[in-house]
Amino acid sequence: AYLKGIIQMMAAAEAGRGLVYLSFGDHKLTLQLEETFRLFVASSRTVGEVWKALEEFRPHPEAKGPSGAGQELRRFLLSRFRGSGDDRD
């Protein structure tokens, strides 16, 4: 669900449209996606930069199901894009 939310954010940004993401009562997912969105905006990340990060992400083989991989992805993106922005290629 987390990856789907990130992809929806990217699609909306590319289309220049707003996004309403329905998490069907999953408040934790809503907060996590909001946190990620705010980070992308605050650090002026482009869709291309986020896409490149998604391509580079490799979940741990022992991640437990989609939610485990989603949490790994979240940690990866937050770690990757927090800070001064010096990690741009």
Backbone as JSON Lines, residues from 0, in Angstrom:
{"i":0,"aa":"A","n":[0.82,-1.2,0.0],"ca":[0.0,0.0,0.0],"c":[0.86,1.26,0.0]}
{"i":1,"aa":"Y","n":[2.02,1.2,0.71],"ca":[2.9,2.37,0.75],"c":[3.46,2.67,-0.64]}
{"i":2,"aa":"L","n":[3.93,1.64,-1.32],"ca":[4.47,1.85,-2.68],"c":[3.39,2.4,-3.6]}
{"i":3,"aa":"K","n":[2.19,1.88,-3.5],"ca":[1.09,2.37,-4.32],"c":[0.86,3.86,-4.06]}
{"i":4,"aa":"G","n":[0.92,4.27,-2.81],"ca":[0.76,5.68,-2.47],"c":[1.84,6.55,-3.08]}
{"i":5,"aa":"I","n":[3.09,6.07,-3.04],"ca":[4.2,6.81,-3.63],"c":[4.01,6.94,-5.14]}
{"i":6,"aa":"I","n":[3.6,5.88,-5.78],"ca":[3.37,5.91,-7.24],"c":[2.24,6.88,-7.57]}
{"i":7,"aa":"Q","n":[1.19,6.9,-6.76],"ca":[0.09,7.84,-6.98],"c":[0.57,9.28,-6.83]}
{"i":8,"aa":"M","n":[1.42,9.54,-5.83],"ca":[2.0,10.89,-5.66],"c":[2.77,11.31,-6.9]}
{"i":9,"aa":"M","n":[3.58,10.39,-7.41],"ca":[4.41,10.69,-8.57],"c":[3.53,10.99,-9.8]}
{"i":10,"aa":"A","n":[2.5,10.18,-9.99],"ca":[1.61,10.37,-11.14],"c":[0.88,11.71,-11.05]}
{"i":11,"aa":"A","n":[0.4,12.05,-9.86],"ca":[-0.3,13.32,-9.67],"c":[0.65,14.49,-9.91]}
{"i":12,"aa":"A","n":[1.87,14.38,-9.43],"ca":[2.85,15.45,-9.63],"c":[3.16,15.64,-11.12]}
{"i":13,"aa":"E","n":[3.35,14.55,-11.83],"ca":[3.64,14.64,-13.26],"c":[2.47,15.24,-14.03]}
{"i":14,"aa":"A","n":[1.25,14.93,-13.61],"ca":[0.05,15.43,-14.28],"c":[-0.32,16.84,-13.81]}
{"i":15,"aa":"G","n":[0.37,17.33,-12.79],"ca":[0.04,18.64,-12.25],"c":[-1.31,18.66,-11.56]}
{"i":16,"aa":"R","n":[-1.67,17.56,-10.94],"ca":[-2.97,17.42,-10.3],"c":[-2.82,17.19,-8.81]}
{"i":17,"aa":"G","n":[-3.88,17.47,-8.08],"ca":[-3.92,17.15,-6.66],"c":[-4.18,15.67,-6.48]}
{"i":18,"aa":"L","n":[-4.05,15.22,-5.27],"ca":[-4.24,13.8,-4.99],"c":[-5.02,13.64,-3.7]}
{"i":19,"aa":"V","n":[-6.03,12.8,-3.75],"ca":[-6.73,12.36,-2.55],"c":[-6.51,10.86,-2.49]}
{"i":20,"aa":"Y","n":[-5.77,10.43,-1.49],"ca":[-5.45,9.01,-1.35],"c":[-6.28,8.43,-0.22]}
{"i":21,"aa":"L","n":[-7.08,7.44,-0.53],"ca":[-7.93,6.81,0.47],"c":[-7.24,5.57,1.01]}
{"i":22,"aa":"S","n":[-6.95,5.58,2.29],"ca":[-6.25,4.45,2.9],"c":[-7.23,3.49,3.6]}
{"i":23,"aa":"F","n":[-8.51,3.72,3.45],"ca":[-9.55,2.84,3.99],"c":[-9.34,2.55,5.48]}
{"i":24,"aa":"G","n":[-9.15,3.64,6.23],"ca":[-9.07,3.51,7.67],"c":[-7.69,3.18,8.22]}
{"i":25,"aa":"D","n":[-6.7,3.05,7.36],"ca":[-5.34,2.75,7.83],"c":[-4.65,4.07,8.18]}
{"i":26,"aa":"H","n":[-4.89,4.53,9.4],"ca":[-4.39,5.83,9.84],"c":[-2.86,5.89,9.82]}
{"i":27,"aa":"K","n":[-2.21,4.79,10.19],"ca":[-0.75,4.73,10.18],"c":[-0.21,4.96,8.77]}
{"i":28,"aa":"L","n":[-0.81,4.32,7.77],"ca":[-0.38,4.51,6.38],"c":[-0.58,5.96,5.95]}
{"i":29,"aa":"T","n":[-1.71,6.54,6.32],"ca":[-1.98,7.94,5.99],"c":[-0.89,8.84,6.54]}
{"i":30,"aa":"L","n":[-0.53,8.66,7.8],"ca":[0.52,9.48,8.42],"c":[1.87,9.27,7.76]}
{"i":31,"aa":"Q","n":[2.17,8.02,7.41],"ca":[3.46,7.73,6.77],"c":[3.55,8.36,5.39]}
{"i":32,"aa":"L","n":[2.47,8.31,4.63],"ca":[2.48,8.92,3.3],"c":[2.55,10.44,3.4]}
{"i":33,"aa":"E","n":[1.85,11.02,4.37],"ca":[1.94,12.47,4.57],"c":[3.36,12.88,4.93]}
{"i":34,"aa":"E","n":[4.01,12.11,5.8],"ca":[5.39,12.4,6.19],"c":[6.32,12.35,4.98]}
{"i":35,"aa":"T","n":[6.14,11.34,4.16],"ca":[6.98,11.18,2.97],"c":[6.72,12.31,1.98]}
{"i":36,"aa":"F","n":[5.46,12.64,1.77],"ca":[5.11,13.74,0.86],"c":[5.75,15.04,1.33]}
{"i":37,"aa":"R","n":[5.64,15.33,2.62],"ca":[6.23,16.57,3.15],"c":[7.74,16.59,2.96]}
{"i":38,"aa":"L","n":[8.38,15.45,3.12],"ca":[9.82,15.37,2.91],"c":[10.17,15.66,1.45]}
{"i":39,"aa":"F","n":[9.42,15.06,0.53],"ca":[9.68,15.3,-0.89],"c":[9.54,16.78,-1.22]}
{"i":40,"aa":"V","n":[8.5,17.4,-0.71],"ca":[8.26,18.82,-0.99],"c":[9.33,19.69,-0.34]}
{"i":41,"aa":"A","n":[9.6,19.45,0.94],"ca":[10.57,20.27,1.68],"c":[11.97,20.18,1.08]}
{"i":42,"aa":"S","n":[12.3,19.04,0.51],"ca":[13.64,18.86,-0.07],"c":[13.63,19.07,-1.59]}
{"i":43,"aa":"S","n":[12.48,19.55,-2.11],"ca":[12.34,19.86,-3.55],"c":[12.74,18.7,-4.45]}
{"i":44,"aa":"R","n":[12.31,17.53,-4.09],"ca":[12.62,16.34,-4.9],"c":[11.75,16.29,-6.15]}
{"i":45,"aa":"T","n":[12.35,15.82,-7.22],"ca":[11.61,15.68,-8.47],"c":[11.07,14.26,-8.57]}
{"i":46,"aa":"V","n":[10.11,14.08,-9.47],"ca":[9.58,12.74,-9.72],"c":[10.71,11.84,-10.2]}
{"i":47,"aa":"G","n":[11.6,12.37,-11.02],"ca":[12.73,11.58,-11.52],"c":[13.64,11.1,-10.41]}
{"i":48,"aa":"E","n":[13.88,11.95,-9.41],"ca":[14.73,11.55,-8.29],"c":[14.06,10.46,-7.46]}
{"i":49,"aa":"V","n":[12.77,10.59,-7.25],"ca":[12.04,9.56,-6.5],"c":[12.03,8.26,-7.28]}
{"i":50,"aa":"W","n":[11.79,8.34,-8.58],"ca":[11.78,7.14,-9.43],"c":[13.14,6.44,-9.38]}
{"i":51,"aa":"K","n":[14.21,7.21,-9.47],"ca":[15.56,6.63,-9.42],"c":[15.76,5.9,-8.09]}
{"i":52,"aa":"A","n":[15.31,6.5,-7.0],"ca":[15.43,5.85,-5.69],"c":[14.64,4.55,-5.66]}
{"i":53,"aa":"L","n":[13.44,4.56,-6.23],"ca":[12.63,3.33,-6.26],"c":[13.34,2.24,-7.06]}
{"i":54,"aa":"E","n":[13.98,2.62,-8.15],"ca":[14.72,1.64,-8.95],"c":[15.88,1.04,-8.17]}
{"i":55,"aa":"E","n":[16.49,1.84,-7.3],"ca":[17.67,1.39,-6.56],"c":[17.32,0.6,-5.31]}
{"i":56,"aa":"F","n":[16.09,0.71,-4.85],"ca":[15.68,0.04,-3.62],"c":[15.65,-1.48,-3.83]}
{"i":57,"aa":"R","n":[16.23,-2.18,-2.87],"ca":[16.2,-3.64,-2.87],"c":[15.75,-4.09,-1.48]}
{"i":58,"aa":"P","n":[14.55,-4.67,-1.37],"ca":[14.1,-5.11,-0.05],"c":[14.94,-6.28,0.45]}
{"i":59,"aa":"H","n":[15.06,-6.35,1.74],"ca":[15.76,-7.47,2.36],"c":[14.99,-8.74,2.04]}
{"i":60,"aa":"P","n":[15.66,-9.83,1.68],"ca":[14.96,-11.07,1.33],"c":[14.03,-11.59,2.43]}
{"i":61,"aa":"E","n":[14.31,-11.22,3.66],"ca":[13.48,-11.72,4.76],"c":[12.37,-10.76,5.17]}
{"i":62,"aa":"A","n":[12.13,-9.71,4.37],"ca":[11.03,-8.79,4.67],"c":[9.74,-9.6,4.67]}
{"i":63,"aa":"K","n":[8.94,-9.39,5.69],"ca":[7.74,-10.21,5.86],"c":[6.56,-9.62,5.13]}
{"i":64,"aa":"G","n":[6.31,-10.11,3.92],"ca":[5.14,-9.7,3.15],"c":[5.2,-8.27,2.66]}
{"i":65,"aa":"P","n":[4.14,-7.84,1.99],"ca":[4.1,-6.49,1.42],"c":[4.25,-5.39,2.46]}
{"i":66,"aa":"S","n":[3.67,-5.57,3.66],"ca":[3.78,-4.5,4.65],"c":[5.21,-4.39,5.17]}
{"i":67,"aa":"G","n":[5.92,-5.49,5.3],"ca":[7.31,-5.45,5.72],"c":[8.19,-4.76,4.69]}
{"i":68,"aa":"A","n":[7.98,-5.09,3.42],"ca":[8.74,-4.44,2.35],"c":[8.37,-2.96,2.26]}
{"i":69,"aa":"G","n":[7.11,-2.63,2.51],"ca":[6.67,-1.24,2.48],"c":[7.36,-0.42,3.57]}
{"i":70,"aa":"Q","n":[7.51,-1.01,4.74],"ca":[8.19,-0.31,5.83],"c":[9.67,-0.14,5.53]}
{"i":71,"aa":"E","n":[10.27,-1.15,4.9],"ca":[11.67,-1.03,4.48],"c":[11.83,0.09,3.45]}
{"i":72,"aa":"L","n":[10.9,0.14,2.5],"ca":[10.93,1.18,1.47],"c":[10.8,2.55,2.11]}
{"i":73,"aa":"R","n":[9.89,2.69,3.05],"ca":[9.7,3.96,3.74],"c":[10.99,4.4,4.42]}
{"i":74,"aa":"R","n":[11.6,3.51,5.18],"ca":[12.86,3.84,5.85],"c":[13.94,4.23,4.84]}
{"i":75,"aa":"F","n":[13.99,3.51,3.73],"ca":[14.98,3.79,2.67],"c":[14.78,5.2,2.11]}
{"i":76,"aa":"L","n":[13.54,5.53,1.75],"ca":[13.27,6.84,1.17],"c":[13.53,7.97,2.17]}
{"i":77,"aa":"L","n":[13.1,7.79,3.41],"ca":[13.32,8.83,4.41],"c":[14.81,9.04,4.64]}
{"i":78,"aa":"S","n":[15.55,7.96,4.72],"ca":[16.99,8.06,4.92],"c":[17.65,8.72,3.71]}
{"i":79,"aa":"R","n":[17.22,8.34,2.54],"ca":[17.82,8.83,1.3],"c":[17.62,10.33,1.11]}
{"i":80,"aa":"F","n":[16.42,10.82,1.45],"ca":[16.07,12.2,1.12],"c":[16.11,13.17,2.29]}
{"i":81,"aa":"R","n":[16.42,12.71,3.48],"ca":[16.58,13.64,4.6],"c":[17.95,14.25,4.53]}
{"i":82,"aa":"G","n":[18.09,15.42,5.1],"ca":[19.41,16.05,5.14],"c":[19.48,17.25,4.23]}
{"i":83,"aa":"S","n":[20.66,17.55,3.8],"ca":[20.92,18.79,3.09],"c":[20.61,18.75,1.61]}
{"i":84,"aa":"G","n":[20.36,17.56,1.08],"ca":[20.11,17.48,-0.36],"c":[21.37,17.27,-1.17]}
{"i":85,"aa":"D","n":[22.49,17.01,-0.49],"ca":[23.76,16.82,-1.18],"c":[23.85,15.5,-1.92]}
{"i":86,"aa":"D","n":[22.84,14.64,-1.77],"ca":[22.9,13.32,-2.39],"c":[22.4,13.3,-3.83]}
{"i":87,"aa":"R","n":[22.16,14.46,-4.39],"ca":[21.69,14.5,-5.78],"c":[22.84,14.2,-6.72]}
{"i":88,"aa":"D","n":[22.53,13.46,-7.77],"ca":[23.57,13.13,-8.77],"c":[23.64,14.18,-9.83]}
